[in-house]
Amino acid sequence: MKIPSLIDAAKLAALAAFVAGSFAAGTAVGADAYTLSRLQQSIDHLTKARALIEAAAPEKGAQHAKQARNHIDRAIDDVQKTLKANGG
C-alpha cells in the first residue's frame, strides 16, 4: 500500500478548499440555520487542514504546501463572506 506523500496531501487539501468554496457559493441564497452551521463547520475543517499542512513543515514539496495553504486561505475567506451575506 502506497503511503500518501505530502504533495498528495497538499493537493487533497487544495481540492477540499475549492469544494468548500463551491459549497458556500451554492448556498448563498436562502440559507437556513442548518446551512449556516454547515458553512461554519466547513471553515473549521479548512482551518484544521491548514494547520496540519503547516505542522508538517515539508522540505520537499514546500512550494506545493504553500500553494495549498493559499488555496485554503482563499476558501476560508469565501466561506466567511458567504456567512456574513446570509446573516451568519
N, C-alpha and C positions, 0 to 999 in steps of 0.2 A: 504494500500500500504506500503510495506516494504521500509524503508529508508536504502540505502546502507551504510554499515559500512566503516570505514577507511581501514580495511583489504581488503574489496571488492575493494575499490578504488586503493589500492596498487597493488592488483592482476591485475586490469584492466590496470594500468599504466605499469606494467611489460610486459603484453601482447602487449600493444601498442609499447613498446620499441623493442620487438622481431619482430613485424610486420614491423616496420620501418627499422630495420636492414636487414630483409629479402628483403624488397623492394630495399634497397640500393645494396645489393649483386646481385639482379636480373637485375639491371640497369647499372651494371658496364661496359658493352660493348656498345660502340657506343652511348654514352649519348649526347643528343642534349640540347639546351638551356632550353627547357621546362622541361626536366628531371632534369637538374641541379637545376632549380628553385624549383621543387617539392622536391628534396632532401634537399635543404636549408629550405624549409617550414617544412619538417619533423623534422629537427634539432630545429627549432623554437618551434614547438608543444611539442617536447620532453623536451625542456628547461622549457617551461611553466608547463608541467606536473610535472617535478621535483620540481619546485618552489612551486606548490600547495601542494605537499606531505610534503615538508619542512615546509611550513607555518602552516600546520595542527598540527605539533609537538605532535603526539599522545603519550599518556602514555600507553594505552593498544594497543597491536599490534605493538609496536615500532620496533621490530625485522623485521616484515613484511614490514614496511615502509622503513627501512634501506635497505632491500633486493631490494625493488622496485627502490629506488634511485640508487643502484649499477647497476641494470639491465639497467636503463635509461642511466646512465653514459657510460656504455659499448656500448649501441646502438648509442649514440651521437658520440662516438669515431669511430665506424664502418662507420657511415654515412659520417663523416668528411673525413675519409680515402678514401671513395668512391669518394667524391667530388674532392679531390686532385688528385686521379688517373685519373679522367676524365677532368682535366683542370679547375675545379671549384674553 
